[in-house]
Amino acid sequence: VPVAAPTAAVPVAAPTTAVPVAASVGVASAAVGDFAVKIRGLPWNATAEDIANFFVGAVSVSAASVLLMRNQQGEAYVRVKDAGEVQQALTKNRQYLEGSKRYVELFQSSGAEMAGAAVRIGQGGGGAEGSVVRLRGLPWSATEPDVRAFFAEGGVEVPLDRDGSGGPVVALPLNRMGKPSGEAFVVFATPSEAERACGRDKARMADRWIDVFRASKGEMQAAMGLSIPGHPGASAGSGAAAEAEAAALAAFSDPLEQEGMPSSVLRLRGLPFHAVASDLVALFSPEVPVLEHLIFLSKDQIGRPNGEAFVLLQQGQVQEALKKDKQEVKGRWVDLFMSSPVELYNRLGVGAASALTLGDAKSKTAVKVKGLPFSCTVKDLRAFFQGLGVASRGVFILVGGANRLEQRPSGEALVLFESEAQALAASSSRDKQMVGDRIVDVIPVCKSEVYVETSKCAPLTQQSQFPTPCLSRSQNTCIRMRGLPTQAGESEVHALFAPLTVIGLYFCKDRFAGSGGAAGGGANTGEAFVEFESAEMARQALAWNREAVEGDRFVELFSCGKVEVTQWIAQATQPQAQATYGGGGMGGGYPGGGASMGGNGRPCHAFNSPQGCYRGEACKFSHLGAAQGYAAGGGAAQGYAGGGGGGYGGGGGYG
């Protein structure tokens, strides 16, 4: 259908009423005869052949021209020759596939839209289904070896190596409770091998028959919550965050890929919450000599043990180690199955690589203290271990919390000592003793645990179906401070962290007239963001958490990523007029910014201006411009006071 002389049957400028303008094929697509139809509402087990048969009598469609999306909407695309075939295909709208009790909806699409959909599901615009198959109906106890054995019984070999994107060959997604979903995805070497694998459909695993059908890489990624290559459970979104994460992925060098390193990862599930690394050493002994610094206990978002662990092994140790499956650890039997370095770093962060790259990671110069009162400070722990050789800046009070802006102490701490003998003496003499009004456990651990717990990485997702969020490949270089004296300035912060190098500071301020302050002269709220020269410095800075800065007053520190900081500040400085509690709206906002939820507000000084909080040439936050602290706007009132009407009522609202 030439653009210059469209036929009367299909006018380009004035599409027929059956095909609205919004859904019509673009001029560019029409010029090259690039036409497609979109289908919605397909049953989950529909195949390309089923769709081709569906159009018999209306238009000739081959299975090769069908792109199955395999998503919750049951969508697919079908490529046709021209606009006339589009109209003929649309006559099948709201008709039923053979053997199905549900009708399907048809919409006019384009080749460009179909190609974009193919890219999203990892098929590069082709119509082939790729080399991924999906299994449904697995026993809850099914593991990767079970899936491999299932296909081996049918003479189909599952590749041993990871796929081209660094992800697992066999993926077992979890449900929103973190439990097995009864499904699996397998990436085969070629599409023909995937086709052979589908011959195992309705075969049995244990006492259950299994559905096996073709899938796509995109479907696999969606099930695992994957939107960044190599990140099951991750979603960095778009823009600067995604670009930063892509750069971190490219720069990350996995030590497990180096010659001589333990290249196999074993995952354990069902551990008692009070299990420690030495318990797992005992589990595998004597058949498999596991090194304690290569055992990583996983935690949930709150900072509590979640009953899982990862163990690094040499390839030759794997089969012997898997024989420990369903054996007991402290009265509970545990599941063992193969994992991957990708999952290890997703759960624990790249700090786990420190266990392999740092020479002192295996030294047992540290203890973990569990059961601490939440009010415990560095001063309290130094007094508790007085005379036992606590290292300078060697006390790390751990925090946790699902809300990244509302983290609290987890009741645990790590303490470094000057020697292994002193650490051993501390654990034997202080275990089951009192800190405040609580009896604490003091457990000797390797220094690798200190590196893992303090080399923080920001989460890429907080989705509810992933109780343990996926972590970035970029270590945090920033710290959020809480509890600073209101008169503290940049010189005090620099002095506090000396000799570490601070390259960026951002103070949160109450910036408005009223409550005793002149316009533009608001006081610090006691919170600030600090950026360090390196991730290692940011890690070391956590030793200042809950350290006294003025008499008995201490400051709290929370690790955070550069992208997080810029996003928090940018969100808070974006005005929103949203009324609450009687029309006034919530003034202020987290690190502030022009009364982010109500009122007008007054801007504070630009961050890198002559009046700004920090004027260093290397300042990384300077592009953020003006920002405002916990300020309420419009009503000249401070904190949680109302802005005009006052308090919760009237016109002022929440601040």
C-alpha positions in Angstrom: 0.0 0.0 0.0 2.1 3.0 -1.2 2.0 6.0 1.1 1.5 8.5 -1.8 -1.4 6.6 -3.3 -3.2 4.6 -0.6 -6.1 2.4 -1.7 -9.6 3.4 -1.0 -10.0 0.3 1.1 -7.3 1.3 3.6 -6.7 5.1 3.6 -3.6 6.0 5.5 -4.7 9.5 6.5 -8.2 8.3 7.5 -8.2 4.8 8.9 -11.4 2.9 8.9 -13.7 2.9 12.0 -12.7 -0.7 12.7 -9.1 0.4 13.2 -8.9 3.6 15.3 -6.1 6.1 14.7 -4.4 5.3 17.9 -4.0 1.7 16.9 -3.3 2.2 13.2 -0.1 1.1 11.6 2.4 4.0 11.3 3.2 5.5 7.9 6.8 4.3 8.1 5.6 0.8 8.8 3.1 0.9 6.0 5.7 2.0 3.6 7.7 -1.2 4.0 4.7 -3.5 4.4 5.5 -4.1 8.1 2.2 -5.3 9.6 1.3 -7.3 12.7 -1.7 -8.2 14.9 -1.6 -8.3 18.7 -3.4 -11.0 20.7 -4.5 -10.9 24.3 -6.1 -13.4 26.6 -4.3 -16.6 25.4 -4.4 -19.6 27.7 -1.0 -20.3 29.4 -0.4 -23.5 27.4 -1.1 -22.0 24.0 1.6 -22.8 21.3 2.6 -21.0 18.1 0.9 -23.9 16.2 -2.4 -23.3 18.1 -2.3 -19.7 17.1 -1.6 -20.5 13.5 -4.6 -22.9 13.4 -6.8 -20.2 15.0 -6.4 -18.0 12.0 -7.3 -20.8 9.4 -10.1 -19.5 7.2 -9.2 -15.9 7.8 -5.6 -15.5 6.9 -2.6 -17.8 6.3 -0.3 -17.6 9.3 2.8 -19.8 10.0 4.0 -20.8 13.4 7.3 -19.1 12.6 5.5 -15.7 12.3 4.1 -16.0 15.9 5.8 -14.3 18.9 4.5 -15.6 22.2 5.1 -13.2 25.1 4.3 -15.8 27.8 3.1 -13.1 30.3 0.2 -12.8 32.6 -1.9 -11.1 30.0 -1.5 -14.0 27.6 -0.2 -11.9 24.8 1.3 -12.7 21.5 2.1 -11.0 18.2 1.5 -12.4 14.7 3.3 -10.9 11.6 1.1 -10.7 8.5 1.9 -9.5 4.9 -0.2 -6.4 4.4 -3.0 -4.2 5.7 -5.6 -6.3 4.0 -4.5 -9.4 6.0 -4.6 -7.2 9.2 -8.3 -6.6 8.5 -8.9 -10.3 7.7 -7.2 -11.3 10.9 -9.2 -8.9 13.0 -12.4 -10.7 12.0 -11.3 -13.4 14.5 -11.6 -10.9 17.4 -13.4 -12.4 20.5 -13.4 -15.9 19.1 -12.2 -19.0 20.9 -9.1 -21.1 20.4 -9.8 -24.7 19.8 -10.3 -26.5 23.1 -10.3 -23.3 25.1 -13.1 -21.8 27.2 -12.0 -18.2 26.8 -12.1 -15.9 23.9 -9.1 -13.9 22.7 -8.9 -10.2 21.8 -7.2 -8.9 18.7 -5.7 -5.5 18.1 -3.9 -4.0 15.2 -0.2 -3.6 15.8 3.0 -3.0 13.8 6.2 -4.7 13.0 8.1 -2.1 15.1 5.9 -2.9 18.2 6.4 -6.6 17.6 10.2 -6.2 17.3 10.3 -4.1 20.5 8.3 -6.8 22.3 10.8 -9.4 21.0 13.7 -7.4 22.4 12.0 -7.1 25.8 11.7 -10.9 26.2 15.2 -11.5 24.9 14.5 -12.8 21.5 16.2 -10.0 19.6 13.3 -9.5 17.3 13.1 -13.0 15.9 10.1 -15.2 15.9 11.8 -18.3 17.3 11.1 -19.2 20.9 14.7 -19.4 21.8 16.4 -22.0 24.0 14.5 -21.7 27.3 11.9 -24.1 28.6 9.7 -23.8 31.6 8.7 -26.5 34.1 5.5 -26.3 36.2 4.3 -28.6 39.0 7.6 -29.4 40.6 7.7 -30.9 44.1 8.4 -28.2 46.7 11.7 -30.0 47.5 13.0 -30.0 43.9 16.5 -28.8 43.5 18.7 -28.0 40.5 20.2 -31.6 40.5 16.6 -32.9 40.4 15.8 -30.8 37.3 19.0 -32.0 35.6 18.2 -35.6 36.4 14.7 -35.2 35.1 16.0 -34.2 31.7 18.8 -36.7 31.8 16.3 -39.5 32.0 15.0 -38.4 28.6 18.4 -38.2 27.1 18.5 -34.4 27.2 21.6 -32.7 28.6 21.4 -29.5 30.6 24.5 -27.3 30.1 26.9 -27.2 33.1 28.2 -23.6 32.6 26.3 -20.4 33.2 24.5 -18.8 30.3 26.0 -15.9 28.3 24.6 -13.2 30.5 26.2 -14.6 33.6 22.9 -15.9 35.0 22.1 -19.4 36.0 21.3 -22.2 33.5 18.6 -23.6 35.9 16.5 -21.1 37.7 14.1 -22.0 40.5 12.0 -18.8 41.3 10.5 -18.3 44.7 7.0 -17.0 45.5 6.3 -13.8 47.4 6.9 -15.6 50.7 10.3 -16.7 49.7 9.3 -20.3 49.3 9.7 -22.6 46.2 7.0 -21.8 43.6 7.0 -25.2 42.0 8.4 -23.9 38.8 11.7 -23.8 37.0 13.4 -22.4 33.9 16.2 -24.1 32.0 18.4 -22.5 29.4 19.6 -25.0 26.8 22.5 -24.7 24.5 20.4 -24.4 21.3 16.7 -24.1 20.3 16.8 -27.6 19.0 17.9 -28.9 22.4 15.0 -26.9 24.0 12.6 -28.5 21.5 13.9 -32.0 22.5 13.5 -31.1 26.2 9.8 -30.3 25.6 9.4 -34.1 24.8 9.6 -34.6 28.6 6.2 -32.9 29.0 3.9 -34.9 31.3 6.8 -37.0 32.5 7.1 -37.7 36.2 9.4 -36.3 38.9 9.0 -38.3 42.1 5.2 -38.8 42.4 4.2 -35.7 40.3 3.8 -35.2 36.5 5.5 -32.1 35.2 4.4 -29.6 32.6 7.2 -28.7 30.2 6.7 -26.1 27.5 8.7 -23.5 25.6 9.3 -20.1 27.2 11.5 -17.1 26.6 14.4 -15.5 28.3 12.2 -12.6 29.1 9.7 -14.8 30.8 12.5 -16.3 32.8 13.7 -12.9 33.7 10.3 -11.7 34.7 9.8 -14.7 37.0 13.1 -14.0 38.7 12.3 -10.3 38.8 15.2 -9.6 36.5 15.7 -6.4 34.5 19.5 -6.0 34.7 21.7 -8.8 33.3 23.1 -11.0 36.0 20.7 -9.7 38.7 17.9 -12.1 39.6 15.4 -10.1 41.7 16.7 -6.7 40.5 15.0 -3.7 39.1 17.2 -0.6 38.9 14.5 1.2 36.8 15.8 3.6 34.2 17.9 6.7 33.8 20.8 7.5 36.0 20.2 4.5 38.4 20.2 2.0 35.6 23.2 3.6 33.9 25.2 3.6 37.2 24.4 -0.1 37.8 25.3 -1.1 34.3 28.7 0.7 34.7 29.1 -1.2 38.1 28.4 -4.5 36.4 30.9 -3.8 33.7 33.6 -2.8 36.2 33.1 -5.6 38.6 35.7 -8.3 38.4 34.5 -11.6 39.9 37.3 -13.3 41.9 35.5 -16.6 41.6 36.3 -16.6 37.9 40.1 -16.5 38.6 42.1 -19.7 38.3 42.5 -21.6 41.6 39.5 -19.9 43.3 36.5 -21.9 44.6 34.2 -21.6 41.7 31.1 -23.5 43.0 28.5 -22.0 45.2 26.3 -24.2 47.5 23.2 -22.8 49.1 21.6 -24.1 52.3 18.1 -23.4 53.4 16.2 -24.2 56.6 19.1 -23.4 59.1 18.2 -22.6 62.7 18.3 -18.8 63.2 21.1 -19.2 65.8 23.3 -21.2 63.6 26.9 -19.9 63.1 29.6 -20.7 60.5 31.3 -23.2 62.7 28.1 -25.3 62.7 28.3 -25.6 59.0 32.0 -26.6 59.1 30.9 -29.4 61.4 28.1 -30.4 59.1 30.5 -31.0 56.1 33.3 -32.5 58.2 35.2 -34.7 57.7 34.3 -35.6 54.1 34.4 -32.0 52.8 36.9 -29.6 54.6 35.1 -26.3 54.3 36.9 -23.1 55.2 35.0 -21.0 57.7 35.8 -17.7 56.0 34.1 -19.1 52.8 30.7 -19.5 54.6 28.2 -16.7 54.4 25.1 -16.5 56.5 22.3 -14.6 54.9 19.9 -12.1 56.5 16.6 -10.5 55.8 16.0 -6.8 55.3 15.5 -6.2 59.0 19.0 -7.6 59.6 17.9 -10.9 61.2 19.1 -14.3 60.1 16.8 -15.8 57.5 17.9 -19.4 57.8 20.0 -19.5 54.6 23.7 -19.6 53.9 26.1 -19.8 51.0 29.2 -22.0 50.9 32.1 -21.6 48.4 33.6 -24.9 47.3 36.0 -26.3 44.8 34.4 -28.0 41.8 35.6 -31.4 43.0 33.9 -31.0 46.4 30.4 -30.4 45.2 29.0 -33.9 44.8 30.3 -35.0 48.1 28.9 -31.9 49.8 25.4 -32.5 48.3 25.3 -35.8 50.1 24.7 -33.8 53.3 21.3 -32.8 52.0 18.5 -33.3 54.5 20.9 -33.8 57.4 20.5 -31.9 60.7 22.0 -28.8 62.0 21.2 -28.1 65.6 18.0 -30.2 65.4 16.8 -29.0 62.0 17.3 -30.8 58.7 18.5 -28.5 55.9 18.1 -28.4 52.2 21.3 -28.2 50.1 21.3 -27.3 46.4 23.6 -25.7 43.8 23.6 -21.9 43.5 25.7 -19.4 41.5 28.1 -16.5 42.2 25.3 -14.2 40.8 22.9 -15.2 43.5 25.6 -15.0 46.1 26.4 -11.4 45.2 22.7 -10.5 44.8 22.0 -11.6 48.4 25.2 -10.5 50.2 26.7 -7.8 48.0 30.2 -7.8 46.5 31.6 -7.5 50.0 31.6 -11.3 49.8 34.4 -11.1 47.3 36.6 -9.6 50.1 36.7 -13.1 51.6 38.8 -14.1 48.6 40.8 -11.0 47.8 41.9 -9.8 51.2 44.7 -11.6 52.9 43.5 -11.2 56.4 39.9 -12.3 55.7 40.4 -15.8 57.2 42.0 -14.5 60.4 39.8 -15.0 63.5 40.5 -11.7 65.1 36.8 -10.7 65.5 33.8 -11.7 67.6 30.1 -11.2 66.9 28.0 -10.0 69.8 24.3 -11.0 69.6 21.4 -10.0 71.9 22.5 -6.4 72.6 20.1 -3.8 73.9 19.1 -1.5 71.1 20.5 1.4 73.1 24.0 0.0 73.1 26.8 2.4 72.0 30.4 2.0 71.1 31.4 3.3 74.6 29.3 0.5 76.2 31.0 -2.3 74.1 34.5 -0.9 74.8 33.7 -1.0 78.5 32.4 -4.5 78.2 35.6 -5.7 76.5 37.9 -3.5 78.6 41.4 -4.9 78.9 41.1 -7.4 76.1 42.7 -5.4 73.3 39.8 -4.0 71.2 41.3 -2.6 68.0 41.2 1.1 67.3 38.0 1.8 65.4 37.1 -1.8 65.7 33.5 -1.7 67.0 30.8 -2.0 64.3 27.2 -1.8 65.6 25.0 -3.3 63.0 21.7 -1.9 61.8 18.7 -3.1 59.7 15.3 -2.2 58.5 13.1 -2.7 55.5 12.7 1.1 55.2 16.1 2.5 54.1 15.3 5.8 55.8 14.2 4.3 59.1 16.9 1.8 60.0 17.6 0.9 63.6 20.1 -1.2 65.5 19.6 -4.9 65.0 20.9 -6.0 68.4 24.2 -7.3 66.9 27.7 -5.9 66.7 31.1 -7.0 65.4 34.2 -6.2 67.4 37.8 -6.5 66.0 40.7 -7.3 68.3 44.5 -6.8 67.9 45.2 -10.6 67.8 43.4 -13.9 67.4 44.4 -14.8 71.0 42.7 -11.7 72.3 39.5 -12.4 70.2 39.4 -16.0 71.6 39.9 -14.7 75.1 37.1 -12.2 74.6 34.7 -14.9 73.4 35.4 -17.3 76.2 35.4 -14.7 79.1 32.5 -12.5 78.0 30.0 -15.1 76.5 26.7 -15.1 78.4 27.6 -12.0 80.3 25.5 -8.9 80.7 25.5 -5.8 78.6 23.0 -3.4 80.2 20.1 -5.6 81.3 20.6 -8.3 78.6 22.7 -11.5 78.4 24.6 -11.6 75.2 26.3 -14.3 73.1 29.9 -13.6 72.1 30.9 -15.8 69.1 34.4 -15.9 67.5 34.2 -15.2 63.7 36.5 -14.6 60.8 37.4 -11.1 59.7 35.6 -11.9 56.4 32.3 -11.5 58.2 33.3 -8.0 59.2 34.1 -7.2 55.5 30.7 -8.6 54.4 28.7 -6.8 57.0 30.3 -3.4 56.5 31.0 -3.5 52.7 27.4 -2.4 52.0 25.7 -2.3 48.6 22.4 -0.5 48.0 19.3 -2.6 47.2 18.1 -2.5 43.6 14.6 -3.6 44.6 12.3 -3.6 47.6 9.6 -5.8 46.0 7.5 -7.7 48.5 7.9 -11.0 46.7 11.7 -10.8 47.4 12.1 -10.8 51.2 15.8 -10.4 50.6 16.4 -7.6 48.1 18.8 -7.9 45.3 22.0 -5.8 45.9 23.9 -3.6 43.5 27.4 -4.5 42.3 28.6 -1.0 43.4 29.7 -0.7 47.0 28.4 2.3 48.9 30.5 5.4 49.2 28.1 7.5 51.2 26.9 7.7 54.8 23.7 9.1 56.2 24.3 10.7 59.6 21.6 11.2 62.3 21.9 12.9 65.7 24.5 15.5 64.8 24.6 18.6 67.2 22.6 21.3 65.5 25.5 23.6 65.5 27.8 21.1 63.8 29.3 22.3 60.5 31.5 21.0 57.8 34.7 21.4 59.9 33.2 19.3 62.7 32.2 16.5 60.3 35.7 16.5 58.7 37.3 16.3 62.1 35.0 13.5 63.2 36.0 11.3 60.4 39.7 12.2 60.2 41.9 10.7 58.7 39.2 9.5 56.2 38.7 11.8 53.2 35.3 13.4 52.9 34.6 14.7 49.4 30.9 15.7 49.7 28.6 17.0 52.5 24.9 17.8 52.5 23.2 19.1 55.6 19.5 18.9 56.1 18.1 22.2 57.4 14.9 23.8 58.5 14.8 26.7 56.0 12.1 29.2 56.5 11.1 32.3 58.5 9.5 31.8 61.9 10.0 29.9 65.1 12.8 32.2 66.0 14.8 31.9 62.9 15.4 34.6 60.3 14.5 34.0 56.7 17.0 31.7 55.1 18.7 31.0 58.4 17.2 27.7 59.4 19.1 25.4 61.8 20.5 22.0 61.0 18.1 19.1 61.7 20.9 16.9 62.9 21.0 14.9 59.7 23.5 15.0 56.9 24.8 13.0 53.9 28.5 12.4 53.6 30.4 11.0 50.6 33.9 9.5 51.0 36.7 9.2 48.6 36.3 5.4 48.3 34.0 2.6 49.2 36.7 1.3 51.7 36.6 4.6 53.5 32.9 4.5 53.7 33.1 1.0 55.1 35.7 2.1 57.8 33.5 5.1 58.7 30.8 2.7 60.0 33.0 2.2 63.0 31.8 5.7 64.1 28.2 4.5 64.3 26.8 5.3 67.8 30.1 6.8 68.8 30.0 9.7 71.3 30.6 13.1 69.6 29.5 15.5 72.4 29.5 14.2 76.0 27.2 11.1 76.0 25.5 12.2 72.8 26.3 9.8 69.9 25.8 10.0 66.2 24.1 7.3 64.1 25.5 6.3 60.8 23.8 4.4 57.9 25.5 3.2 54.8 23.9 4.3 51.5 24.7 4.5 47.8 25.4 7.6 45.8 22.4 7.0 43.6 20.1 6.6 46.7 21.3 9.9 48.1 20.7 11.8 44.9 17.3 10.3 44.4 16.2 11.0 48.0 17.3 14.6 47.8 15.8 15.1 44.3 12.5 13.6 45.4 12.3 15.8 48.5 13.1 18.9 46.5 10.3 18.4 44.0 7.2 20.4 45.2 4.0 18.6 45.6 0.7 20.2 46.6 -1.0 17.4 48.4 -3.4 18.2 51.2 -3.8 16.1 54.3 -5.5 16.4 57.7 -7.7 19.3 56.7 -6.1 20.9 53.6 -2.8 22.2 54.7 -0.6 19.3 53.5 2.5 17.8 55.0 5.2 20.3 55.0 8.9 19.6 54.7 9.9 16.2 53.3 12.8 14.0 54.2 16.0 15.8 53.5 13.8 18.7 52.5 13.1 20.9 49.6 10.6 23.6 49.1 7.9 22.0 51.3 7.7 18.8 49.4 4.2 18.0 50.4 2.4 21.2 50.9 2.9 24.9 51.3 5.3 27.2 49.4 8.6 27.0 51.4 11.7 29.0 50.9 14.8 27.5 49.2 18.0 27.1 51.1 21.3 28.0 49.6 22.5 26.0 46.6 24.7 23.2 47.8 27.8 24.4 46.0 27.1 28.1 46.3 29.3 30.4 48.5 26.7 30.0 51.2 26.4 26.3 50.7 27.1 23.5 53.2 30.2 22.3 51.5 32.3 24.0 48.9 35.0 21.4 48.0 36.0 21.2 44.4 35.5 17.4 44.4 31.9 17.8 45.8 29.7 15.2 44.1 26.4 16.6 45.2 26.8 20.1 43.8 24.4 19.5 40.8 21.5 19.1 43.2 21.1 22.8 43.6 18.8 24.3 46.2 17.4 22.1 48.9 15.5 22.5 52.1 15.4 20.6 55.3 12.4 19.4 57.3 10.9 22.8 56.6 7.2 23.4 56.5 6.2 25.8 53.8 3.8 28.7 53.5 2.7 29.0 57.1 6.0 30.1 58.7 6.0 27.3 61.2 8.6 24.7 62.1 8.7 20.9 62.5 5.4 19.3 63.1 3.6 22.5 63.9 0.8 23.5 61.5 1.3 25.9 58.7 -1.5 28.5 59.3 -4.2 26.3 60.8 -1.8 24.5 63.2 -1.3 20.9 64.1 -3.5 18.2 62.7 -6.5 20.3 62.2 -7.4 23.5 60.5 -5.7 24.6 57.3 -2.2 23.8 58.4 -2.2 20.1 58.4 0.9 18.1 59.3 3.5 20.8 59.1 
